[in-house]
Protein backbone atom coordinates (compact mmCIF):
# COMPACT_ATOMS: atom_id res chain seq x y z
CA UNK A 1 0.00 0.00 0.00
CA UNK A 2 2.44 2.66 -1.22
CA UNK A 3 -0.11 5.50 -1.07
CA UNK A 4 -0.73 4.90 2.64
CA UNK A 5 2.99 4.65 3.34
CA UNK A 6 3.55 7.98 1.57
CA UNK A 7 0.75 9.61 3.53
CA UNK A 8 2.12 8.30 6.82
CA UNK A 9 5.52 9.84 6.12
CA UNK A 10 3.80 13.24 6.19
CA UNK A 11 2.48 12.62 9.72
CA UNK A 12 5.60 13.86 11.41
CA UNK A 13 4.33 14.87 14.82
CA UNK A 14 2.23 13.50 17.65
CA UNK A 15 -0.25 16.38 17.43
CA UNK A 16 -3.94 15.60 17.88
CA UNK A 17 -4.49 16.05 14.13
CA UNK A 18 -1.65 13.70 13.13
CA UNK A 19 -2.90 11.08 15.59
CA UNK A 20 -6.33 11.38 13.97
CA UNK A 21 -4.84 10.97 10.49
CA UNK A 22 -2.89 7.89 11.61
CA UNK A 23 -6.14 6.33 12.85
CA UNK A 24 -7.67 6.92 9.43
CA UNK A 25 -4.67 5.33 7.73
CA UNK A 26 -4.80 2.29 10.02
CA UNK A 27 -8.54 1.79 9.43
CA UNK A 28 -8.06 1.97 5.67
CA UNK A 29 -5.16 -0.50 5.84
CA UNK A 30 -7.17 -2.92 8.00
CA UNK A 31 -10.13 -2.63 5.60
CA UNK A 32 -7.88 -3.54 2.67
CA UNK A 33 -6.43 -6.52 4.52
CA UNK A 34 -9.91 -7.68 5.54
CA UNK A 35 -11.08 -7.65 1.93
CA UNK A 36 -7.97 -9.55 0.85
CA UNK A 37 -8.73 -12.18 3.51
CA UNK A 38 -12.34 -12.76 2.39
CA UNK A 39 -13.33 -16.41 2.66
CA UNK A 40 -10.54 -17.25 5.12
CA UNK A 41 -10.38 -17.38 8.95
CA UNK A 42 -8.20 -14.24 8.91
CA UNK A 43 -11.24 -12.29 7.70
CA UNK A 44 -12.57 -12.41 11.28
CA UNK A 45 -9.34 -10.95 12.71
CA UNK A 46 -9.56 -7.76 10.67
CA UNK A 47 -13.34 -7.55 11.01
CA UNK A 48 -13.00 -7.56 14.79
CA UNK A 49 -10.34 -4.83 14.64
CA UNK A 50 -12.63 -2.62 12.61
CA UNK A 51 -16.08 -3.39 14.01
CA UNK A 52 -15.45 -5.23 17.26
CA UNK A 53 -16.87 -8.57 18.37
CA UNK A 54 -19.95 -9.43 20.45
CA UNK A 55 -17.85 -10.30 23.53
CA UNK A 56 -15.66 -7.17 23.46
CA UNK A 57 -16.05 -5.03 26.57
CA UNK A 58 -17.83 -1.76 25.89
CA UNK A 59 -15.82 1.40 26.73
CA UNK A 60 -16.06 2.40 30.39
CA UNK A 61 -18.35 -0.54 31.15
CA UNK A 62 -17.97 -4.08 32.46
CA UNK A 63 -20.51 -5.37 29.94
CA UNK A 64 -20.37 -6.42 26.29
CA UNK A 65 -22.56 -5.91 23.23
CA UNK A 66 -23.54 -9.57 23.60
CA UNK A 67 -24.74 -8.85 27.17
CA UNK A 68 -26.85 -5.97 25.84
CA UNK A 69 -28.28 -8.16 23.07
CA UNK A 70 -29.23 -10.91 25.54
CA UNK A 71 -30.85 -8.41 27.91
CA UNK A 72 -32.89 -6.86 25.10
CA UNK A 73 -33.85 -10.30 23.83
CA UNK A 74 -35.22 -11.42 27.21
CA UNK A 75 -37.03 -8.17 28.04
CA UNK A 76 -38.51 -7.73 24.57
CA UNK A 77 -39.69 -11.34 24.49
CA UNK A 78 -42.15 -10.48 27.25
CA UNK A 79 -43.13 -7.16 25.62
CA UNK A 80 -43.90 -8.86 22.32
CA UNK A 81 -46.66 -10.85 24.01
CA UNK A 82 -48.52 -7.66 24.97
CA UNK A 83 -50.82 -5.38 23.04
CA UNK A 84 -48.60 -2.33 22.60
CA UNK A 85 -51.23 -0.34 20.73
CA UNK A 86 -49.70 -0.78 17.29
CA UNK A 87 -51.96 -0.78 14.23
CA UNK A 88 -52.65 -4.05 12.46
CA UNK A 89 -49.54 -5.44 10.71
CA UNK A 90 -49.13 -4.28 7.13
CA UNK A 91 -46.63 -4.94 4.37
CA UNK A 92 -45.60 -1.70 2.70
CA UNK A 93 -43.92 -2.55 -0.58
CA UNK A 94 -40.65 -1.10 -1.81
CA UNK A 95 -42.15 1.17 -4.48
CA UNK A 96 -44.39 2.94 -1.98
CA UNK A 97 -41.53 3.27 0.52
CA UNK A 98 -39.32 4.71 -2.21
CA UNK A 99 -41.89 7.39 -2.98
CA UNK A 100 -42.07 8.40 0.69
CA UNK A 101 -38.28 8.52 0.79
CA UNK A 102 -38.13 10.71 -2.36
CA UNK A 103 -40.48 13.22 -0.77
CA UNK A 104 -38.44 13.27 2.46
CA UNK A 105 -35.02 13.76 0.83
CA UNK A 106 -36.35 16.41 -1.54
CA UNK A 107 -37.72 18.37 1.43
CA UNK A 108 -34.54 17.92 3.49
CA UNK A 109 -31.80 18.31 0.87
CA UNK A 110 -33.39 20.19 -2.03
CA UNK A 111 -31.29 20.05 -5.19
CA UNK A 112 -28.68 17.93 -3.37
CA UNK A 113 -31.22 15.14 -2.72
CA UNK A 114 -29.96 11.70 -3.76
CA UNK A 115 -31.78 9.48 -6.24
CA UNK A 116 -34.02 6.84 -4.63
CA UNK A 117 -34.00 3.52 -6.49
CA UNK A 118 -35.65 0.13 -5.99
CA UNK A 119 -33.16 -2.67 -6.72
CA UNK A 120 -33.32 -6.46 -6.88
CA UNK A 121 -30.06 -7.34 -5.10
CA UNK A 122 -29.17 -5.88 -1.70
CA UNK A 123 -28.21 -7.62 1.57
CA UNK A 124 -29.93 -4.91 3.65
CA UNK A 125 -33.48 -3.63 3.23
CA UNK A 126 -32.01 -0.25 2.29
CA UNK A 127 -28.60 1.34 1.78
CA UNK A 128 -27.78 5.05 1.51
CA UNK A 129 -25.03 7.07 -0.11
CA UNK A 130 -24.65 10.73 -1.15
CA UNK A 131 -25.87 10.03 -4.68
CA UNK A 132 -28.42 7.26 -4.19
CA UNK A 133 -30.58 5.47 -1.66
CA UNK A 134 -31.30 1.89 -2.72
CA UNK A 135 -34.27 -0.12 -1.43
CA UNK A 136 -34.53 -3.87 -1.91
CA UNK A 137 -37.54 -4.78 -4.04
CA UNK A 138 -38.41 -7.95 -2.10
CA UNK A 139 -38.36 -6.26 1.34
CA UNK A 140 -41.58 -5.80 3.30
CA UNK A 141 -41.85 -2.74 5.56
CA UNK A 142 -44.04 -1.97 8.58
CA UNK A 143 -45.50 1.46 9.29
CA UNK A 144 -42.57 2.42 11.55
CA UNK A 145 -39.97 0.86 9.23
CA UNK A 146 -40.63 3.64 6.71
CA UNK A 147 -39.94 6.45 9.17
CA UNK A 148 -36.97 4.52 10.59
CA UNK A 149 -35.44 4.44 7.11
CA UNK A 150 -36.00 8.16 6.59
CA UNK A 151 -34.40 9.12 9.91
CA UNK A 152 -31.63 6.51 9.72
CA UNK A 153 -30.64 6.42 6.05
CA UNK A 154 -31.55 9.91 4.86
CA UNK A 155 -31.34 12.25 7.84
CA UNK A 156 -28.08 10.71 9.15
CA UNK A 157 -26.21 8.71 6.51
CA UNK A 158 -27.03 10.95 3.56
CA UNK A 159 -26.62 14.10 5.67
CA UNK A 160 -23.14 13.17 6.94
CA UNK A 161 -22.11 12.19 3.40
CA UNK A 162 -23.27 15.49 1.93
CA UNK A 163 -21.78 17.48 4.81
CA UNK A 164 -18.49 15.64 4.36
CA UNK A 165 -18.45 16.42 0.64
CA UNK A 166 -18.59 20.12 1.56
CA UNK A 167 -15.30 19.78 3.47
CA UNK A 168 -12.99 21.03 0.72
CA UNK A 169 -9.94 21.01 3.00
CA UNK A 170 -10.78 17.62 4.58
CA UNK A 171 -12.19 15.44 1.77
CA UNK A 172 -11.72 12.29 3.86
CA UNK A 173 -14.81 13.37 5.83
CA UNK A 174 -16.88 12.80 2.70
CA UNK A 175 -15.69 9.22 2.24
CA UNK A 176 -16.73 6.88 5.02
CA UNK A 177 -14.60 3.83 5.82
CA UNK A 178 -14.92 0.91 8.19
CA UNK A 179 -13.28 2.86 11.01
CA UNK A 180 -16.20 5.31 11.14
CA UNK A 181 -18.97 2.71 10.91
CA UNK A 182 -19.59 2.20 14.63
CA UNK A 183 -20.25 5.88 15.27
CA UNK A 184 -22.19 6.38 12.03
CA UNK A 185 -24.54 3.46 12.68
CA UNK A 186 -24.81 4.31 16.38
CA UNK A 187 -25.77 7.87 15.48
CA UNK A 188 -28.32 6.58 12.95
CA UNK A 189 -29.98 4.25 15.46
CA UNK A 190 -29.91 7.07 18.04
CA UNK A 191 -31.80 9.14 15.44
CA UNK A 192 -34.50 6.44 15.40
CA UNK A 193 -34.72 6.74 19.20
CA UNK A 194 -34.98 10.53 19.11
CA UNK A 195 -37.62 10.48 16.37
CA UNK A 196 -39.82 7.94 18.17
CA UNK A 197 -39.47 5.34 15.42
CA UNK A 198 -37.31 2.80 17.31
CA UNK A 199 -39.80 0.08 18.24
CA UNK A 200 -39.38 -3.30 20.03
CA UNK A 201 -39.37 -5.18 16.75
CA UNK A 202 -36.43 -3.13 15.44
CA UNK A 203 -34.47 -3.50 18.69
CA UNK A 204 -35.05 -7.23 18.67
CA UNK A 205 -33.78 -7.48 15.08
CA UNK A 206 -30.61 -5.66 16.11
CA UNK A 207 -30.16 -8.00 19.09
CA UNK A 208 -30.75 -11.05 16.86
CA UNK A 209 -27.92 -9.96 14.57
CA UNK A 210 -25.47 -9.87 17.50
CA UNK A 211 -26.63 -13.26 18.78
CA UNK A 212 -26.33 -14.78 15.30
CA UNK A 213 -22.80 -13.41 14.83
CA UNK A 214 -21.74 -14.97 18.13
CA UNK A 215 -23.28 -18.28 17.02
CA UNK A 216 -21.21 -18.14 13.84
CA UNK A 217 -18.01 -17.25 15.74
CA UNK A 218 -18.62 -20.34 17.86
CA UNK A 219 -18.89 -22.50 14.74
CA UNK A 220 -22.49 -22.35 13.49
CA UNK A 221 -22.68 -22.60 9.70
CA UNK A 222 -24.93 -20.70 7.28
CA UNK A 223 -27.83 -23.17 7.54
CA UNK A 224 -27.77 -23.18 11.33
CA UNK A 225 -27.89 -19.39 11.44
CA UNK A 226 -30.64 -19.36 8.82
CA UNK A 227 -32.67 -21.80 10.94
CA UNK A 228 -32.06 -19.62 13.98
CA UNK A 229 -33.70 -16.67 12.24
CA UNK A 230 -36.58 -18.92 11.14
CA UNK A 231 -37.05 -19.97 14.78
CA UNK A 232 -37.42 -16.29 15.67
CA UNK A 233 -40.49 -16.06 13.44
CA UNK A 234 -38.66 -14.42 10.54
CA UNK A 235 -40.04 -14.86 7.03
CA UNK A 236 -37.85 -17.38 5.09
CA UNK A 237 -36.73 -14.83 2.50
CA UNK A 238 -35.77 -12.34 5.19
CA UNK A 239 -34.12 -15.11 7.24
CA UNK A 240 -31.91 -15.86 4.23
CA UNK A 241 -30.97 -12.19 3.88
CA UNK A 242 -30.24 -11.98 7.62
CA UNK A 243 -27.96 -15.03 7.43
CA UNK A 244 -26.29 -13.59 4.36
CA UNK A 245 -25.46 -10.41 6.33
CA UNK A 246 -23.71 -12.54 8.95
CA UNK A 247 -21.62 -14.57 6.47
CA UNK A 248 -20.88 -12.05 3.68
CA UNK A 249 -17.14 -12.23 3.04
CA UNK A 250 -16.67 -14.80 5.80
CA UNK A 251 -16.54 -18.58 6.04
CA UNK A 252 -19.87 -20.30 5.28
CA UNK A 253 -19.00 -23.32 7.41
CA UNK A 254 -18.69 -21.14 10.52
CA UNK A 255 -15.95 -19.71 12.70
CA UNK A 256 -15.27 -16.47 10.79
CA UNK A 257 -18.37 -14.32 10.15
CA UNK A 258 -18.62 -10.63 9.28
CA UNK A 259 -18.93 -8.81 12.63
CA UNK A 260 -20.09 -5.47 11.23
CA UNK A 261 -23.65 -5.86 12.56
CA UNK A 262 -22.43 -5.66 16.16
CA UNK A 263 -21.98 -1.92 15.67
CA UNK A 264 -25.67 -1.01 15.73
CA UNK A 265 -26.24 -1.78 19.41
CA UNK A 266 -22.67 -1.06 20.52
CA UNK A 267 -22.63 2.19 18.56
CA UNK A 268 -26.01 3.26 19.92
CA UNK A 269 -24.76 2.80 23.49
CA UNK A 270 -21.54 4.73 22.80
CA UNK A 271 -23.29 7.64 21.10
CA UNK A 272 -25.96 7.79 23.81
CA UNK A 273 -23.35 7.74 26.59
CA UNK A 274 -21.27 10.40 24.86
CA UNK A 275 -24.15 12.80 24.31
CA UNK A 276 -25.47 12.29 27.82
CA UNK A 277 -22.04 13.16 29.26
CA UNK A 278 -21.68 16.08 26.83
CA UNK A 279 -24.97 17.61 28.00
CA UNK A 280 -23.98 17.12 31.65
CA UNK A 281 -20.67 18.88 30.91
CA UNK A 282 -22.37 21.76 29.10
CA UNK A 283 -20.79 20.72 25.76
CA UNK A 284 -23.82 20.10 23.56
CA UNK A 285 -21.92 22.04 20.87
CA UNK A 286 -20.16 18.75 20.11
CA UNK A 287 -23.40 17.22 18.81
CA UNK A 288 -23.36 19.31 15.65
CA UNK A 289 -19.66 18.56 15.21
CA UNK A 290 -20.70 14.91 14.84
CA UNK A 291 -22.51 15.78 11.61
CA UNK A 292 -19.55 17.43 9.84
CA UNK A 293 -18.92 14.26 7.86
CA UNK A 294 -18.12 10.58 8.19
CA UNK A 295 -16.27 10.37 11.50
CA UNK A 296 -16.09 8.58 14.82
CA UNK A 297 -16.35 9.89 18.36
CA UNK A 298 -12.61 9.80 18.95
CA UNK A 299 -12.12 12.16 15.98
CA UNK A 300 -13.84 15.06 17.72
CA UNK A 301 -10.77 16.65 19.40
CA UNK A 302 -8.92 16.82 16.06
CA UNK A 303 -11.97 18.17 14.23
CA UNK A 304 -12.49 20.77 16.94
CA UNK A 305 -8.92 22.01 16.40
CA UNK A 306 -9.40 21.96 12.63
CA UNK A 307 -12.64 23.93 12.90
CA UNK A 308 -10.91 26.53 15.10
CA UNK A 309 -8.27 26.80 12.37
CA UNK A 310 -10.97 27.34 9.73
CA UNK A 311 -10.29 24.02 7.98
CA UNK A 312 -13.43 22.16 9.05
CA UNK A 313 -16.80 23.62 8.05
CA UNK A 314 -20.01 23.48 10.11
CA UNK A 315 -22.55 20.91 8.88
CA UNK A 316 -24.91 22.10 6.18
CA UNK A 317 -27.63 19.53 6.98
CA UNK A 318 -28.91 18.39 10.37
CA UNK A 319 -31.81 16.07 11.24
CA UNK A 320 -34.79 17.80 12.88
CA UNK A 321 -33.92 16.58 16.41
CA UNK A 322 -30.38 18.01 16.10
CA UNK A 323 -31.59 21.29 14.56
CA UNK A 324 -34.03 21.95 17.40
CA UNK A 325 -32.25 20.66 20.53
CA UNK A 326 -34.95 21.26 23.14
CA UNK A 327 -36.23 17.70 23.46
CA UNK A 328 -32.75 16.18 23.19
CA UNK A 329 -31.29 18.35 25.96
CA UNK A 330 -34.25 17.72 28.27
CA UNK A 331 -34.10 13.96 27.68
CA UNK A 332 -30.32 13.66 28.08
CA UNK A 333 -30.24 15.93 31.16
CA UNK A 334 -32.66 13.61 32.94
CA UNK A 335 -30.88 10.53 31.62
CA UNK A 336 -27.52 11.80 32.91
CA UNK A 337 -28.93 11.92 36.47
CA UNK A 338 -29.57 8.19 36.40
CA UNK A 339 -25.82 7.54 36.46
CA UNK A 340 -25.75 9.04 39.95
CA UNK A 341 -28.54 6.85 41.31
CA UNK A 342 -28.17 3.32 42.68
CA UNK A 343 -31.03 1.59 40.91
CA UNK A 344 -30.58 -1.77 42.70
CA UNK A 345 -32.78 -0.85 45.67
CA UNK A 346 -35.42 0.65 43.40
CA UNK A 347 -35.40 -2.47 41.24
CA UNK A 348 -35.94 -4.70 44.27
CA UNK A 349 -38.84 -2.54 45.49
CA UNK A 350 -40.39 -2.64 42.04
CA UNK A 351 -40.02 -6.44 41.78
CA UNK A 352 -41.83 -6.86 45.08
CA UNK A 353 -44.56 -4.48 43.96
CA UNK A 354 -45.05 -6.33 40.67
CA UNK A 355 -45.10 -9.74 42.34
CA UNK A 356 -47.96 -8.52 44.52
CA UNK A 357 -49.89 -7.25 41.49
CA UNK A 358 -51.95 -9.79 39.49
CA UNK A 359 -51.43 -9.75 35.73
CA UNK A 360 -54.18 -7.80 34.03
CA UNK A 361 -55.44 -7.73 30.49
CA UNK A 362 -57.08 -4.54 29.34
CA UNK A 363 -58.90 -4.63 26.06
CA UNK A 364 -59.05 -1.46 24.04
CA UNK A 365 -62.53 -0.08 23.59
CA UNK A 366 -63.76 0.57 20.06
C-alpha positions as a printed Julia matrix, in Angstrom:
366×3 Matrix{Float64}:
   0.0     0.0    0.0
   2.44    2.66  -1.22
  -0.11    5.5   -1.07
  -0.73    4.9    2.64
   2.99    4.65   3.34
   3.55    7.98   1.57
   0.75    9.61   3.53
   2.12    8.3    6.82
   5.52    9.84   6.12
   3.8    13.24   6.19
   2.48   12.62   9.72
   5.6    13.86  11.41
   4.33   14.87  14.82
   2.23   13.5   17.65
  -0.25   16.38  17.43
  -3.94   15.6   17.88
  -4.49   16.05  14.13
  -1.65   13.7   13.13
  -2.9    11.08  15.59
  -6.33   11.38  13.97
  -4.84   10.97  10.49
  -2.89    7.89  11.61
  -6.14    6.33  12.85
  -7.67    6.92   9.43
  -4.67    5.33   7.73
  -4.8     2.29  10.02
  -8.54    1.79   9.43
  -8.06    1.97   5.67
  -5.16   -0.5    5.84
  -7.17   -2.92   8.0
 -10.13   -2.63   5.6
  -7.88   -3.54   2.67
  -6.43   -6.52   4.52
  -9.91   -7.68   5.54
 -11.08   -7.65   1.93
  -7.97   -9.55   0.85
  -8.73  -12.18   3.51
 -12.34  -12.76   2.39
 -13.33  -16.41   2.66
 -10.54  -17.25   5.12
 -10.38  -17.38   8.95
  -8.2   -14.24   8.91
 -11.24  -12.29   7.7
 -12.57  -12.41  11.28
  -9.34  -10.95  12.71
  -9.56   -7.76  10.67
 -13.34   -7.55  11.01
 -13.0    -7.56  14.79
 -10.34   -4.83  14.64
 -12.63   -2.62  12.61
 -16.08   -3.39  14.01
 -15.45   -5.23  17.26
 -16.87   -8.57  18.37
 -19.95   -9.43  20.45
 -17.85  -10.3   23.53
 -15.66   -7.17  23.46
 -16.05   -5.03  26.57
 -17.83   -1.76  25.89
 -15.82    1.4   26.73
 -16.06    2.4   30.39
 -18.35   -0.54  31.15
 -17.97   -4.08  32.46
 -20.51   -5.37  29.94
 -20.37   -6.42  26.29
 -22.56   -5.91  23.23
 -23.54   -9.57  23.6
 -24.74   -8.85  27.17
 -26.85   -5.97  25.84
 -28.28   -8.16  23.07
 -29.23  -10.91  25.54
 -30.85   -8.41  27.91
 -32.89   -6.86  25.1
 -33.85  -10.3   23.83
 -35.22  -11.42  27.21
 -37.03   -8.17  28.04
 -38.51   -7.73  24.57
 -39.69  -11.34  24.49
 -42.15  -10.48  27.25
 -43.13   -7.16  25.62
 -43.9    -8.86  22.32
 -46.66  -10.85  24.01
 -48.52   -7.66  24.97
 -50.82   -5.38  23.04
 -48.6    -2.33  22.6
 -51.23   -0.34  20.73
 -49.7    -0.78  17.29
 -51.96   -0.78  14.23
 -52.65   -4.05  12.46
 -49.54   -5.44  10.71
 -49.13   -4.28   7.13
 -46.63   -4.94   4.37
 -45.6    -1.7    2.7
 -43.92   -2.55  -0.58
 -40.65   -1.1   -1.81
 -42.15    1.17  -4.48
 -44.39    2.94  -1.98
 -41.53    3.27   0.52
 -39.32    4.71  -2.21
 -41.89    7.39  -2.98
 -42.07    8.4    0.69
 -38.28    8.52   0.79
 -38.13   10.71  -2.36
 -40.48   13.22  -0.77
 -38.44   13.27   2.46
 -35.02   13.76   0.83
 -36.35   16.41  -1.54
 -37.72   18.37   1.43
 -34.54   17.92   3.49
 -31.8    18.31   0.87
 -33.39   20.19  -2.03
 -31.29   20.05  -5.19
 -28.68   17.93  -3.37
 -31.22   15.14  -2.72
 -29.96   11.7   -3.76
 -31.78    9.48  -6.24
 -34.02    6.84  -4.63
 -34.0     3.52  -6.49
 -35.65    0.13  -5.99
 -33.16   -2.67  -6.72
 -33.32   -6.46  -6.88
 -30.06   -7.34  -5.1
 -29.17   -5.88  -1.7
 -28.21   -7.62   1.57
 -29.93   -4.91   3.65
 -33.48   -3.63   3.23
 -32.01   -0.25   2.29
 -28.6     1.34   1.78
 -27.78    5.05   1.51
 -25.03    7.07  -0.11
 -24.65   10.73  -1.15
 -25.87   10.03  -4.68
 -28.42    7.26  -4.19
 -30.58    5.47  -1.66
 -31.3     1.89  -2.72
 -34.27   -0.12  -1.43
 -34.53   -3.87  -1.91
 -37.54   -4.78  -4.04
 -38.41   -7.95  -2.1
 -38.36   -6.26   1.34
 -41.58   -5.8    3.3
 -41.85   -2.74   5.56
 -44.04   -1.97   8.58
 -45.5     1.46   9.29
 -42.57    2.42  11.55
 -39.97    0.86   9.23
 -40.63    3.64   6.71
 -39.94    6.45   9.17
 -36.97    4.52  10.59
 -35.44    4.44   7.11
 -36.0     8.16   6.59
 -34.4     9.12   9.91
 -31.63    6.51   9.72
 -30.64    6.42   6.05
 -31.55    9.91   4.86
 -31.34   12.25   7.84
 -28.08   10.71   9.15
 -26.21    8.71   6.51
 -27.03   10.95   3.56
 -26.62   14.1    5.67
 -23.14   13.17   6.94
 -22.11   12.19   3.4
 -23.27   15.49   1.93
 -21.78   17.48   4.81
 -18.49   15.64   4.36
 -18.45   16.42   0.64
 -18.59   20.12   1.56
 -15.3    19.78   3.47
 -12.99   21.03   0.72
  -9.94   21.01   3.0
 -10.78   17.62   4.58
 -12.19   15.44   1.77
 -11.72   12.29   3.86
 -14.81   13.37   5.83
 -16.88   12.8    2.7
 -15.69    9.22   2.24
 -16.73    6.88   5.02
 -14.6     3.83   5.82
 -14.92    0.91   8.19
 -13.28    2.86  11.01
 -16.2     5.31  11.14
 -18.97    2.71  10.91
 -19.59    2.2   14.63
 -20.25    5.88  15.27
 -22.19    6.38  12.03
 -24.54    3.46  12.68
 -24.81    4.31  16.38
 -25.77    7.87  15.48
 -28.32    6.58  12.95
 -29.98    4.25  15.46
 -29.91    7.07  18.04
 -31.8     9.14  15.44
 -34.5     6.44  15.4
 -34.72    6.74  19.2
 -34.98   10.53  19.11
 -37.62   10.48  16.37
 -39.82    7.94  18.17
 -39.47    5.34  15.42
 -37.31    2.8   17.31
 -39.8     0.08  18.24
 -39.38   -3.3   20.03
 -39.37   -5.18  16.75
 -36.43   -3.13  15.44
 -34.47   -3.5   18.69
 -35.05   -7.23  18.67
 -33.78   -7.48  15.08
 -30.61   -5.66  16.11
 -30.16   -8.0   19.09
 -30.75  -11.05  16.86
 -27.92   -9.96  14.57
 -25.47   -9.87  17.5
 -26.63  -13.26  18.78
 -26.33  -14.78  15.3
 -22.8   -13.41  14.83
 -21.74  -14.97  18.13
 -23.28  -18.28  17.02
 -21.21  -18.14  13.84
 -18.01  -17.25  15.74
 -18.62  -20.34  17.86
 -18.89  -22.5   14.74
 -22.49  -22.35  13.49
 -22.68  -22.6    9.7
 -24.93  -20.7    7.28
 -27.83  -23.17   7.54
 -27.77  -23.18  11.33
 -27.89  -19.39  11.44
 -30.64  -19.36   8.82
 -32.67  -21.8   10.94
 -32.06  -19.62  13.98
 -33.7   -16.67  12.24
 -36.58  -18.92  11.14
 -37.05  -19.97  14.78
 -37.42  -16.29  15.67
 -40.49  -16.06  13.44
 -38.66  -14.42  10.54
 -40.04  -14.86   7.03
 -37.85  -17.38   5.09
 -36.73  -14.83   2.5
 -35.77  -12.34   5.19
 -34.12  -15.11   7.24
 -31.91  -15.86   4.23
 -30.97  -12.19   3.88
 -30.24  -11.98   7.62
 -27.96  -15.03   7.43
 -26.29  -13.59   4.36
 -25.46  -10.41   6.33
 -23.71  -12.54   8.95
 -21.62  -14.57   6.47
 -20.88  -12.05   3.68
 -17.14  -12.23   3.04
 -16.67  -14.8    5.8
 -16.54  -18.58   6.04
 -19.87  -20.3    5.28
 -19.0   -23.32   7.41
 -18.69  -21.14  10.52
 -15.95  -19.71  12.7
 -15.27  -16.47  10.79
 -18.37  -14.32  10.15
 -18.62  -10.63   9.28
 -18.93   -8.81  12.63
 -20.09   -5.47  11.23
 -23.65   -5.86  12.56
 -22.43   -5.66  16.16
 -21.98   -1.92  15.67
 -25.67   -1.01  15.73
 -26.24   -1.78  19.41
 -22.67   -1.06  20.52
 -22.63    2.19  18.56
 -26.01    3.26  19.92
 -24.76    2.8   23.49
 -21.54    4.73  22.8
 -23.29    7.64  21.1
 -25.96    7.79  23.81
 -23.35    7.74  26.59
 -21.27   10.4   24.86
 -24.15   12.8   24.31
 -25.47   12.29  27.82
 -22.04   13.16  29.26
 -21.68   16.08  26.83
 -24.97   17.61  28.0
 -23.98   17.12  31.65
 -20.67   18.88  30.91
 -22.37   21.76  29.1
 -20.79   20.72  25.76
 -23.82   20.1   23.56
 -21.92   22.04  20.87
 -20.16   18.75  20.11
 -23.4    17.22  18.81
 -23.36   19.31  15.65
 -19.66   18.56  15.21
 -20.7    14.91  14.84
 -22.51   15.78  11.61
 -19.55   17.43   9.84
 -18.92   14.26   7.86
 -18.12   10.58   8.19
 -16.27   10.37  11.5
 -16.09    8.58  14.82
 -16.35    9.89  18.36
 -12.61    9.8   18.95
 -12.12   12.16  15.98
 -13.84   15.06  17.72
 -10.77   16.65  19.4
  -8.92   16.82  16.06
 -11.97   18.17  14.23
 -12.49   20.77  16.94
  -8.92   22.01  16.4
  -9.4    21.96  12.63
 -12.64   23.93  12.9
 -10.91   26.53  15.1
  -8.27   26.8   12.37
 -10.97   27.34   9.73
 -10.29   24.02   7.98
 -13.43   22.16   9.05
 -16.8    23.62   8.05
 -20.01   23.48  10.11
 -22.55   20.91   8.88
 -24.91   22.1    6.18
 -27.63   19.53   6.98
 -28.91   18.39  10.37
 -31.81   16.07  11.24
 -34.79   17.8   12.88
 -33.92   16.58  16.41
 -30.38   18.01  16.1
 -31.59   21.29  14.56
 -34.03   21.95  17.4
 -32.25   20.66  20.53
 -34.95   21.26  23.14
 -36.23   17.7   23.46
 -32.75   16.18  23.19
 -31.29   18.35  25.96
 -34.25   17.72  28.27
 -34.1    13.96  27.68
 -30.32   13.66  28.08
 -30.24   15.93  31.16
 -32.66   13.61  32.94
 -30.88   10.53  31.62
 -27.52   11.8   32.91
 -28.93   11.92  36.47
 -29.57    8.19  36.4
 -25.82    7.54  36.46
 -25.75    9.04  39.95
 -28.54    6.85  41.31
 -28.17    3.32  42.68
 -31.03    1.59  40.91
 -30.58   -1.77  42.7
 -32.78   -0.85  45.67
 -35.42    0.65  43.4
 -35.4    -2.47  41.24
 -35.94   -4.7   44.27
 -38.84   -2.54  45.49
 -40.39   -2.64  42.04
 -40.02   -6.44  41.78
 -41.83   -6.86  45.08
 -44.56   -4.48  43.96
 -45.05   -6.33  40.67
 -45.1    -9.74  42.34
 -47.96   -8.52  44.52
 -49.89   -7.25  41.49
 -51.95   -9.79  39.49
 -51.43   -9.75  35.73
 -54.18   -7.8   34.03
 -55.44   -7.73  30.49
 -57.08   -4.54  29.34
 -58.9    -4.63  26.06
 -59.05   -1.46  24.04
 -62.53   -0.08  23.59
 -63.76    0.57  20.06
